[in-house]
């Protein structure tokens, strides 16, 4: 196999003309890889993505060819995929206001150019899910929020509309499924590409704790930060150390590693109703 790219979390290989996408145990916050891995993280991301790819297949085709036809050393955390020409947009859907969206709303009353009602708080449910895309920043740099008009400039009006519609459809289905299991899907990030025939295909990962914010429904209370089943816990810990969000990131203590792993495993089990091995 030939290593094509090593990202914040995933390594991309070429094998027999296909792509082998390997999820590592690396932990990335604020676009910086922390020096301490989280055991089982890559396997949880892979298993949960595969579970979701099956459930959103009726909405959009995906890049998965096989979860078993992969090198033995990567078994359980790798997927054989179709080659895609990835589109230069991070496709984000938000059903609740928090994080970077909250900061932008407080400054402008809108998120990615989408005007929102006054008086919303941290954790407020939005009147309806919104599409809030961002740019794809180079390694080590931060993605920047962009407007729908900027997406149109990047990929054309027809493709931009398709990306928006697909992102919101996947979000709505995901939110419906997770809420039945007592989890609120606050927001999620998706990536799309084009296959050899020019069709838009869902790639990378889908509805995982790395790409989404998951909150326990019975603990949801707008006006404060929410308990989360994702890497928000790691983000908050990292900032609490006084770290300035630039490389190198701080070493993660064992108790924080254990807490992050427990959150990833719990959200997998609650969403899929399957026991983690």
TITORLO-194859 format. One record per residue (C-alpha): residue in three letters; x, y, z. Coordinates in pm, whole numbers, plus 50000, padded with zeros to 5 digits. Example, Ala and Ser with C-alpha at 12.3 -4.5 7.8 and 13.67 -1.06 7.14 Angstrom:
# residues 2
Ala512304955050780;Ser513674989450714;
This chain:
# residues 277
Unk500005000050000;Unk501015035949941;Unk500405062550206;Unk498725091850033;Unk497905114150327;Unk498075114850705;Unk495375137050853;Unk494475147751204;Unk492785114451275;Unk492755093450956;Unk495485079650733;Unk494705074650366;Unk496335046750165;Unk496065035149804;Unk495584997949748;Unk494654980349422;Unk493215012749289;Unk490985017449594;Unk491375039149902;Unk492005023950247;Unk490805048650511;Unk492305040950852;Unk490975057451167;Unk493695061851429;Unk493385067251803;Unk494745102651764;Unk492795129951943;Unk492505163251765;Unk491055194951918;Unk490975229351757;Unk492735213951455;Unk495765203851665;Unk496685167551730;Unk497215161552101;Unk500205139552188;Unk498165113552380;Unk496015087652195;Unk492645074752317;Unk492445036452313;Unk489705022152085;Unk488825056451946;Unk489605047151585;Unk487655014751610;Unk484625032151760;Unk484665058751488;Unk484865032151217;Unk482125009951363;Unk479735038851422;Unk480345053651076;Unk479605020150914;Unk476395017251116;Unk475305051751000;Unk476355047150636;Unk473855018550615;Unk471055040050757;Unk471585070750540;Unk472175050850219;Unk468595057950110;Unk469425095150112;Unk472865095949952;Unk475365070149821;Unk478585065950018;Unk482175056349949;Unk482265023050137;Unk483314992249939;Unk484184968550225;Unk484844968750599;Unk486534934550588;Unk488734935650275;Unk491424955750452;Unk494964947650571;Unk494994926450887;Unk496944952051085;Unk494124977151033;Unk491194953551093;Unk488384969751286;Unk489455005351217;Unk489785006550840;Unk487415007850545;Unk488055000950177;Unk486545029949984;Unk485895042949637;Unk488125070749514;Unk486405104349528;Unk487285139349422;Unk486465156549752;Unk484575189349740;Unk486265219449908;Unk483535225250169;Unk482925212850524;Unk479165207450529;Unk477795215450875;Unk474195212350994;Unk473085227151326;Unk469885219851512;Unk471045236551833;Unk473145267351903;Unk476545262452065;Unk480285263952001;Unk481495285651717;Unk477935290951600;Unk477005306151935;Unk479985329851926;Unk479055341351575;Unk475395345551673;Unk476325367051973;Unk478425389251749;Unk476125392051447;Unk472715376651522;Unk473355351051249;Unk475425320151170;Unk477085316750829;Unk474765343850702;Unk471605326850833;Unk469695351651050;Unk468365337151376;Unk465765349751626;Unk466965371951912;Unk467335358852266;Unk468855324652191;Unk471205309752449;Unk473925283652464;Unk472135250952385;Unk468955266352243;Unk467075245151991;Unk466875263651658;Unk463495269251492;Unk464695245351221;Unk468065229751134;Unk470365252750938;Unk473245247350696;Unk476375265050821;Unk479285254950598;Unk482955261950652;Unk486095262250444;Unk488555233450444;Unk491705246950606;Unk495175232150546;Unk496645209750819;Unk497345229751135;Unk495035258351041;Unk491435264551147;Unk488385260250927;Unk486525293050872;Unk482755297350859;Unk481505307350515;Unk478115317050374;Unk475985297450130;Unk476845323449864;Unk480525315349914;Unk479775278349871;Unk478075286949542;Unk481245305149436;Unk483355274749523;Unk481295246849367;Unk478495263249166;Unk474875270349254;Unk473475235949166;Unk476095216549362;Unk475845240649656;Unk472095235149677;Unk472575197549659;Unk475185198149938;Unk472905219050158;Unk469905196750100;Unk471815164250155;Unk473475177450471;Unk470145187450622;Unk468495154550520;Unk471255134050684;Unk471105156050994;Unk467315152751026;Unk467415114850992;Unk470325112551236;Unk468575135051489;Unk465385114451464;Unk467255082051529;Unk469415095051814;Unk466505111851991;Unk464705078252008;Unk467735066652206;Unk467745096352442;Unk470435116252263;Unk470175150452100;Unk472235156051786;Unk473265192351832;Unk475235195451510;Unk477295175251266;Unk479905179350994;Unk479835159550668;Unk482165157150370;Unk481155149450014;Unk483005141649696;Unk482315131549336;Unk482865096649204;Unk484155087748858;Unk480655092748713;Unk480365127448868;Unk477785116949129;Unk477895133649471;Unk478895107649733;Unk479125109150112;Unk482695102450229;Unk485015103750529;Unk482925096250842;Unk479315102250939;Unk477605111451268;Unk480485101951498;Unk481665118251823;Unk484525133751624;Unk482255150451369;Unk479145157151581;Unk477955170151916;Unk475795145352108;Unk473945155752425;Unk471885134352666;Unk468275145152614;Unk467325141652979;Unk470055166153082;Unk469465192552815;Unk469025227252958;Unk469585258452742;Unk471565286352900;Unk474615265852998;Unk477155242452842;Unk475675207652792;Unk477095174352900;Unk478445158152586;Unk479215123652447;Unk481845136652209;Unk485245153352210;Unk483865185852352;Unk485005172852691;Unk488575171152557;Unk488285206052406;Unk487165220552738;Unk489895202352929;Unk492575214552688;Unk491465250852717;Unk491325247953097;Unk495065241153102;Unk495765275752963;Unk496755261652624;Unk496545287552345;Unk495205263552077;Unk498485262751886;Unk500965234251841;Unk502145216152040;Unk499085205052231;Unk499245194952597;Unk499795159252715;Unk496445144252818;Unk496345128453168;Unk495065092553206;Unk491795102953373;Unk490905125853081;Unk491805098752828;Unk489575074253017;Unk486705099353028;Unk486925106052653;Unk487015068852573;Unk484015062552799;Unk482005089352619;Unk482795074952276;Unk481885039852384;Unk478675051052554;Unk477395070652256;Unk478155040952028;Unk476235017252256;Unk473285040552306;Unk472875048751937;Unk473355013551798;Unk471964993352093;Unk475054971652054;Unk477534963752329;Unk481064975652260;Unk483514946952255;
